[in-house]
């Protein structure tokens, strides 16, 4: 990783700066232009040799055939011939290359987007850090929306424990894992996010054949259809990534649906993610099947990651279901990348309504043990406006000395200024990139030893 500060890729800058970015070191275009020019030069030399031989054969006695004499520009001074041929050749090469690249890249370019911007942006994003984000709900899609301006090497590992809405109905009807959070993350990673969000989130009216398509999100149906065509849910989601050409990839935490259960503080039990989300005083949660295997893509992405991000999102119903998959938990623990927990900016009515930052960490450590979280990123901007009627409280960026001996704390203004209960994707991504590049939360080299 470069020690310099990572910056988001800006596709809007134009003019001379656009071409200057194209010619800067590392883009990977100049070397191939040199190869092409050298090839053209060799072809030209070969043509010159052939032409010279033709001229000699056509004029053995010193007289020149009129056609050959004209084609070889013998009527011009030698220096003018060289300049004219080089100028025409250069124009043809540049024009041909430009048209060729435009034709090849046109299907990938947004309408009106300059080709140079597309090439520079895609190249820079492809060289971005490998980041794995684990969670679900709106928090994960918000995070991805910011990170995609820094890298296309993103992997979202998404919970499959939801049992409500369209996802829950498809889960009950055809046995597929819930796909609502997967759909939201796919939309967030799309280049044409607004259009893709409208399309994937479109719900058929309940009045359209109640019990049929009514209430189903189009994105859920597309994932279900691809899963049926591929004969496998994980492969169906992978194909959905390809079909939508998203910036990165979205991976289910497990290839099978997970069922959540919770024990409350009074000893009573609640079953189902949607019911747990409405419960109060949650003591612990677990999943069934408890020995569910993780998706292969999830384990591979964690092993190759430069940064692993946990959250933001609902603590018990979005984040922990992923970490309760044993293979994901152990992969995170064994990873050599720093693992950062992004704390929520506000408490959540029901799940965490009286929690402070230490309580969130304690819940994570109680469920997954030591050696998983290296650092915490918490919001320190407490001036954002709170939505009218909300009773949730901001989470203060404070940890006790005992916690600071176990994890590192980093604070930054990452809240949405207009909504004190949501992260701002741009501010959050910038804070995470700063943490990554300054190395302040680098994982100790003895991390593997801590897994015992």
C-alpha positions as CSV (number, residue, x, y, z in Angstrom):
1,X,0.0,0.0,0.0
2,X,1.2,3.5,-0.8
3,X,1.9,5.7,2.2
4,X,0.3,8.7,0.5
5,X,-3.2,9.7,1.3
6,X,-5.8,8.0,-0.8
7,X,-8.3,10.3,-2.6
8,X,-11.6,9.5,-4.2
9,X,-11.7,9.2,-7.9
10,X,-13.3,12.3,-9.5
11,X,-14.9,11.5,-12.9
12,X,-16.1,15.1,-13.4
13,X,-12.8,16.9,-13.8
14,X,-12.2,17.7,-17.5
15,X,-10.1,19.8,-19.9
16,X,-6.4,19.7,-20.0
17,X,-6.3,18.1,-16.6
18,X,-8.1,15.0,-18.0
19,X,-5.3,14.4,-20.5
20,X,-2.6,15.1,-17.9
21,X,-4.1,12.4,-15.7
22,X,-4.1,10.0,-18.7
23,X,-0.3,10.6,-19.2
24,X,0.7,10.4,-15.6
25,X,2.8,7.4,-14.4
26,X,0.9,4.3,-13.4
27,X,-2.1,4.6,-15.8
28,X,-0.6,1.8,-18.0
29,X,-1.4,3.3,-21.3
30,X,1.8,4.9,-22.4
31,X,3.8,1.7,-22.5
32,X,1.3,0.2,-25.0
33,X,1.3,3.3,-27.1
34,X,5.1,3.0,-27.4
35,X,4.7,-0.7,-28.4
36,X,2.2,0.3,-31.0
37,X,4.4,3.1,-32.4
38,X,7.4,0.8,-32.5
39,X,5.3,-1.8,-34.4
40,X,4.1,0.8,-36.9
41,X,7.7,2.0,-37.3
42,X,8.9,-1.5,-38.2
43,X,6.1,-1.9,-40.6
44,X,7.0,1.5,-42.2
45,X,10.6,0.5,-42.5
46,X,9.6,-2.8,-44.2
47,X,7.4,-0.8,-46.5
48,X,10.3,1.5,-47.3
49,X,12.6,-1.4,-48.1
50,X,10.0,-2.9,-50.5
51,X,9.3,0.5,-52.1
52,X,13.0,1.1,-52.6
53,X,13.4,-2.2,-54.3
54,X,10.4,-1.5,-56.5
55,X,11.9,1.8,-57.5
56,X,15.2,0.3,-58.4
57,X,13.6,-2.4,-60.5
58,X,11.3,0.1,-62.2
59,X,14.2,2.4,-63.1
60,X,17.3,0.2,-63.8
61,X,18.6,2.8,-66.2
62,X,17.9,5.9,-64.2
63,X,14.4,6.5,-65.6
64,X,11.5,6.2,-63.1
65,X,8.1,4.8,-63.8
66,X,5.6,7.6,-63.4
67,X,3.2,5.8,-60.9
68,X,6.0,4.6,-58.7
69,X,7.6,8.1,-58.9
70,X,4.4,9.7,-57.8
71,X,3.6,7.3,-55.0
72,X,7.1,7.6,-53.5
73,X,6.7,11.4,-53.6
74,X,9.9,11.8,-55.6
75,X,8.6,15.2,-56.9
76,X,9.1,16.7,-53.3
77,X,12.3,17.6,-51.6
78,X,13.6,14.8,-49.2
79,X,13.0,16.7,-46.0
80,X,9.4,17.6,-47.0
81,X,8.7,14.0,-47.9
82,X,9.8,12.9,-44.4
83,X,7.7,15.5,-42.6
84,X,4.6,14.9,-44.7
85,X,4.7,11.1,-44.3
86,X,5.3,11.3,-40.5
87,X,2.5,13.8,-40.1
88,X,0.0,11.8,-42.1
89,X,1.0,8.6,-40.4
90,X,0.7,10.1,-36.9
91,X,-2.7,11.5,-37.7
92,X,-3.9,8.1,-38.9
93,X,-2.5,6.2,-35.9
94,X,-4.0,8.6,-33.4
95,X,-7.4,8.7,-35.2
96,X,-7.5,4.9,-35.5
97,X,-6.5,4.2,-31.9
98,X,-9.1,6.8,-30.6
99,X,-11.9,5.3,-32.7
100,X,-10.9,1.7,-31.7
101,X,-10.8,2.5,-28.0
102,X,-14.1,4.4,-28.2
103,X,-15.7,1.4,-30.0
104,X,-14.4,-1.0,-27.4
105,X,-15.2,1.0,-24.3
106,X,-18.5,2.5,-25.5
107,X,-20.7,-0.2,-23.9
108,X,-19.0,0.5,-20.5
109,X,-19.2,4.3,-20.6
110,X,-21.9,6.4,-19.1
111,X,-23.7,8.6,-21.7
112,X,-21.7,11.7,-22.3
113,X,-18.7,10.5,-20.2
114,X,-15.4,11.2,-21.9
115,X,-13.4,8.1,-22.7
116,X,-10.3,9.4,-21.1
117,X,-12.1,9.9,-17.8
118,X,-13.4,6.3,-18.0
119,X,-10.0,4.9,-18.6
120,X,-8.3,6.9,-15.8
121,X,-11.0,6.2,-13.3
122,X,-11.3,2.5,-14.0
123,X,-7.5,2.1,-13.8
124,X,-7.2,4.0,-10.6
125,X,-10.1,2.2,-8.9
126,X,-8.7,-1.2,-10.0
127,X,-5.5,-0.3,-8.1
128,X,-7.4,0.7,-4.9
129,X,-7.1,-1.2,-1.6
130,X,-8.9,-4.5,-1.1
131,X,-11.6,-3.8,1.4
132,X,-14.1,-6.2,3.0
133,X,-17.2,-4.8,4.6
134,X,-19.3,-7.1,6.8
135,X,-22.8,-6.3,7.9
136,X,-26.2,-5.6,6.5
137,X,-29.1,-3.1,6.5
138,X,-28.8,0.5,5.4
139,X,-25.6,0.9,7.3
140,X,-23.6,-1.4,5.0
141,X,-25.0,0.1,1.8
142,X,-24.2,3.6,3.1
143,X,-20.6,2.5,3.7
144,X,-20.2,1.0,0.2
145,X,-21.6,4.1,-1.4
146,X,-18.6,6.0,0.0
147,X,-15.9,3.4,-0.4
148,X,-16.6,2.8,-4.2
149,X,-15.1,6.2,-4.9
150,X,-11.7,4.9,-3.7
151,X,-11.6,1.4,-4.9
152,X,-13.4,-1.2,-7.0
153,X,-11.7,-4.0,-5.0
154,X,-14.7,-4.1,-2.6
155,X,-16.4,-7.1,-1.1
156,X,-19.6,-6.8,0.9
157,X,-20.3,-9.8,3.0
158,X,-24.1,-9.6,3.8
159,X,-26.2,-11.2,6.4
160,X,-28.8,-13.8,5.2
161,X,-30.9,-14.0,8.4
162,X,-33.7,-11.6,7.4
163,X,-37.2,-13.1,7.6
164,X,-39.5,-10.2,6.8
165,X,-41.0,-8.6,3.7
166,X,-40.4,-9.8,0.2
167,X,-37.2,-11.6,1.2
168,X,-39.0,-13.5,3.9
169,X,-41.8,-14.6,1.6
170,X,-39.3,-15.9,-1.0
171,X,-37.5,-17.6,1.8
172,X,-40.6,-19.4,2.9
173,X,-41.8,-20.1,-0.7
174,X,-38.7,-21.5,-2.4
175,X,-36.2,-21.9,0.4
176,X,-33.7,-19.3,-0.8
177,X,-31.7,-17.2,1.7
178,X,-33.1,-13.7,2.1
179,X,-31.8,-11.3,-0.4
180,X,-33.1,-7.8,0.6
181,X,-29.7,-6.6,2.0
182,X,-27.9,-8.1,-0.9
183,X,-30.1,-6.2,-3.3
184,X,-29.5,-2.9,-1.4
185,X,-25.7,-3.4,-1.6
186,X,-25.8,-4.2,-5.3
187,X,-27.6,-1.0,-5.9
188,X,-25.1,1.0,-3.8
189,X,-22.2,-0.4,-5.7
190,X,-23.7,0.4,-9.1
191,X,-22.2,3.2,-11.2
192,X,-25.6,4.3,-12.2
193,X,-26.8,4.2,-8.6
194,X,-30.0,6.3,-8.8
195,X,-31.3,4.4,-11.8
196,X,-30.3,1.0,-10.5
197,X,-31.7,1.7,-7.1
198,X,-35.1,2.6,-8.6
199,X,-35.1,-0.5,-10.7
200,X,-34.0,-3.0,-8.1
201,X,-36.1,-1.5,-5.3
202,X,-39.3,-1.4,-7.5
203,X,-42.1,-3.3,-5.8
204,X,-45.1,-4.7,-7.6
205,X,-48.3,-3.2,-6.1
206,X,-50.1,-5.4,-3.6
207,X,-53.2,-5.0,-5.8
208,X,-51.4,-7.0,-8.6
209,X,-52.6,-10.6,-7.8
210,X,-52.3,-10.6,-4.0
211,X,-50.2,-13.6,-3.0
212,X,-48.4,-13.5,-6.4
213,X,-46.0,-10.8,-7.4
214,X,-47.7,-8.2,-5.2
215,X,-45.2,-6.7,-2.7
216,X,-42.1,-8.3,-4.2
217,X,-39.0,-6.2,-5.0
218,X,-37.8,-6.7,-8.6
219,X,-34.2,-7.1,-7.4
220,X,-35.2,-10.0,-5.2
221,X,-37.0,-11.7,-8.1
222,X,-33.9,-11.2,-10.4
223,X,-31.6,-12.8,-7.8
224,X,-34.1,-15.7,-7.3
225,X,-34.3,-16.2,-11.1
226,X,-30.5,-16.3,-11.5
227,X,-30.2,-18.7,-8.5
228,X,-32.6,-21.0,-10.2
229,X,-30.8,-20.8,-13.5
230,X,-27.5,-21.5,-11.9
231,X,-28.9,-24.1,-9.5
232,X,-27.1,-22.5,-6.6
233,X,-27.8,-19.3,-4.6
234,X,-24.2,-18.3,-4.1
235,X,-23.6,-18.7,-7.9
236,X,-26.8,-16.8,-8.6
237,X,-25.6,-13.8,-6.6
238,X,-22.2,-14.0,-8.3
239,X,-23.9,-13.8,-11.7
240,X,-26.0,-10.9,-10.5
241,X,-22.8,-9.0,-9.7
242,X,-21.6,-9.7,-13.3
243,X,-24.9,-8.8,-14.9
244,X,-25.1,-5.4,-13.1
245,X,-21.3,-4.8,-13.5
246,X,-21.1,-3.4,-10.0
247,X,-18.0,-1.8,-8.6
248,X,-16.8,-4.7,-6.4
249,X,-18.8,-7.7,-5.4
250,X,-21.6,-8.6,-3.0
251,X,-21.3,-12.0,-1.3
252,X,-23.9,-13.7,1.0
253,X,-22.4,-14.6,4.4
254,X,-23.7,-18.2,3.9
255,X,-25.2,-20.1,0.9
256,X,-28.2,-21.2,3.1
257,X,-30.8,-19.2,5.0
258,X,-29.9,-18.5,8.7
259,X,-32.5,-18.4,11.5
260,X,-31.9,-16.1,14.4
261,X,-32.9,-16.5,18.0
262,X,-32.4,-14.3,21.0
263,X,-32.5,-14.6,24.8
264,X,-33.7,-11.4,26.6
265,X,-32.5,-10.2,29.9
266,X,-35.6,-11.7,31.7
267,X,-34.8,-15.1,30.3
268,X,-37.5,-15.2,27.7
269,X,-36.6,-16.1,24.1
270,X,-37.5,-14.6,20.7
271,X,-37.2,-16.3,17.3
272,X,-36.8,-14.5,14.0
273,X,-34.7,-11.5,12.9
274,X,-37.7,-9.2,12.5
275,X,-39.0,-10.1,16.0
276,X,-35.6,-9.6,17.5
277,X,-35.3,-6.2,15.9
278,X,-38.3,-5.1,17.9
279,X,-37.2,-6.7,21.2
280,X,-35.8,-4.9,24.2
281,X,-33.0,-5.9,26.6
282,X,-31.3,-8.4,24.3
283,X,-28.9,-10.6,26.3
284,X,-27.5,-12.8,23.5
285,X,-28.3,-14.1,20.0
286,X,-27.5,-17.2,18.0
287,X,-28.1,-18.7,14.6
288,X,-29.3,-21.9,13.2
289,X,-27.8,-24.0,11.7
290,X,-25.0,-23.2,14.1
291,X,-22.5,-25.1,11.9
292,X,-23.4,-23.3,8.7
293,X,-20.6,-23.0,6.2
294,X,-19.6,-19.6,4.9
295,X,-19.7,-18.7,1.3
296,X,-16.4,-19.4,-0.4
297,X,-16.2,-15.9,-1.8
298,X,-16.4,-14.5,1.7
299,X,-13.5,-16.5,3.0
300,X,-11.3,-15.7,0.0
301,X,-12.0,-12.0,0.2
302,X,-11.2,-11.8,3.9
303,X,-7.9,-13.7,3.4
304,X,-6.8,-11.2,0.7
305,X,-8.1,-8.0,2.4
306,X,-6.1,-4.9,3.2
307,X,-8.8,-3.7,5.5
308,X,-11.8,-5.4,7.1
309,X,-14.7,-3.2,8.3
310,X,-17.4,-4.4,10.7
311,X,-20.6,-2.4,10.5
312,X,-22.1,0.1,10.7
313,X,-25.6,-1.3,11.2
314,X,-27.9,-3.0,13.7
315,X,-25.6,-4.7,16.2
316,X,-27.6,-7.9,16.9
317,X,-29.6,-8.3,13.7
318,X,-27.1,-7.1,11.0
319,X,-23.6,-7.4,12.2
320,X,-23.5,-10.4,14.6
321,X,-25.3,-12.9,12.4
322,X,-22.3,-12.7,10.0
323,X,-19.7,-13.1,12.8
324,X,-21.7,-16.0,14.3
325,X,-20.9,-18.0,11.1
326,X,-17.8,-19.8,12.5
327,X,-15.8,-19.8,9.3
328,X,-16.2,-16.0,8.9
329,X,-15.4,-15.4,12.5
330,X,-12.2,-17.4,12.3
331,X,-11.2,-15.9,8.9
332,X,-11.5,-12.4,10.4
333,X,-9.5,-13.4,13.5
334,X,-6.7,-14.9,11.3
335,X,-6.7,-12.0,8.8
336,X,-3.5,-9.9,8.7
337,X,-5.5,-6.8,7.7
338,X,-6.7,-4.3,10.4
339,X,-10.2,-5.0,11.5
340,X,-12.1,-1.8,12.4
341,X,-15.6,-1.7,14.0
342,X,-17.5,1.3,12.7
343,X,-19.7,2.3,15.7
344,X,-23.2,3.4,15.0
345,X,-23.8,7.2,15.4
346,X,-26.9,6.6,17.5
347,X,-28.6,4.0,19.6
348,X,-31.3,1.9,18.1
349,X,-34.7,1.7,19.8
350,X,-35.1,-1.8,21.1
351,X,-31.8,-3.5,20.2
352,X,-29.4,-1.0,21.8
353,X,-31.4,1.9,23.2
354,X,-29.4,2.2,26.4
355,X,-26.0,1.1,25.0
356,X,-22.9,3.2,25.1
357,X,-19.8,2.5,22.9
358,X,-18.3,0.1,25.4
359,X,-21.6,-1.8,25.6
360,X,-21.5,-2.3,21.8
361,X,-18.0,-3.7,22.0
362,X,-18.9,-5.9,25.0
363,X,-21.7,-7.5,23.0
364,X,-19.3,-8.2,20.1
365,X,-16.7,-9.7,22.4
366,X,-19.2,-11.8,24.3
367,X,-20.4,-13.4,21.1
368,X,-17.2,-13.8,19.1
369,X,-14.4,-13.6,21.7
370,X,-11.0,-11.8,21.7
371,X,-8.8,-11.2,18.6
372,X,-11.5,-10.0,16.2
373,X,-11.6,-6.2,16.6
374,X,-8.4,-4.2,16.4
375,X,-9.9,-0.7,16.5
376,X,-13.0,1.4,16.7
377,X,-14.0,4.3,14.5
378,X,-16.6,6.5,16.3
379,X,-18.3,9.7,15.4
380,X,-17.3,12.9,17.2
381,X,-19.6,15.4,15.5
382,X,-22.6,15.7,17.9
383,X,-24.1,18.8,16.2
384,X,-26.1,17.0,13.5
385,X,-29.8,17.5,13.3
386,X,-32.0,14.7,14.7
387,X,-35.1,13.6,12.8
388,X,-38.3,14.8,14.5
389,X,-39.9,12.3,16.7
390,X,-36.8,10.1,17.1
391,X,-36.0,9.1,20.7
392,X,-32.6,7.4,20.0
393,X,-29.5,9.0,21.5
394,X,-26.2,9.8,20.0
395,X,-23.4,7.4,20.9
396,X,-20.5,9.3,22.6
397,X,-17.0,8.6,21.3
398,X,-15.8,7.5,24.7
399,X,-14.2,4.3,26.0
400,X,-12.9,3.5,29.5
401,X,-9.2,2.9,30.1
402,X,-9.8,-0.8,30.4
403,X,-11.3,-0.8,26.8
404,X,-8.4,1.4,25.5
405,X,-6.0,-1.3,26.6
406,X,-7.9,-3.9,24.4
407,X,-8.8,-1.8,21.3
408,X,-7.6,1.4,19.7
409,X,-10.1,4.3,19.3
410,X,-10.2,6.7,16.4
411,X,-12.8,9.5,16.2
412,X,-13.9,11.5,13.2
413,X,-16.9,13.5,12.0
414,X,-18.7,10.8,10.1
415,X,-22.3,11.6,10.8
416,X,-24.8,12.9,8.2
417,X,-25.2,16.6,9.2
418,X,-28.8,16.5,8.3
419,X,-29.6,13.2,10.0
420,X,-28.0,12.4,13.4
421,X,-29.0,8.8,13.1
422,X,-27.2,8.0,9.8
423,X,-23.6,8.0,8.6
424,X,-22.5,10.3,5.8
425,X,-21.0,8.0,3.1
426,X,-18.3,10.5,2.0
427,X,-17.2,11.4,5.4
428,X,-17.1,7.8,6.6
429,X,-15.1,6.5,3.6
430,X,-12.6,9.4,4.0
431,X,-12.1,8.6,7.7
432,X,-11.5,4.9,6.9
433,X,-9.1,5.6,4.1
434,X,-7.1,7.9,6.5
435,X,-6.9,5.1,9.1
436,X,-5.8,2.7,6.4
437,X,-3.1,4.9,5.0
438,X,-1.6,6.2,8.3
439,X,-1.3,2.7,9.7
440,X,-2.6,3.7,13.1
441,X,-4.6,0.5,13.4
442,X,-2.3,-2.0,11.7
443,X,-2.8,-5.5,13.1
444,X,0.0,-6.9,15.2
445,X,2.1,-9.5,13.4
446,X,1.4,-11.9,16.2
447,X,-2.3,-12.0,15.3
448,X,-2.3,-15.7,14.4
449,X,-0.9,-16.5,17.8
450,X,-3.9,-14.8,19.4
451,X,-6.3,-17.3,17.9
452,X,-5.4,-20.0,20.5
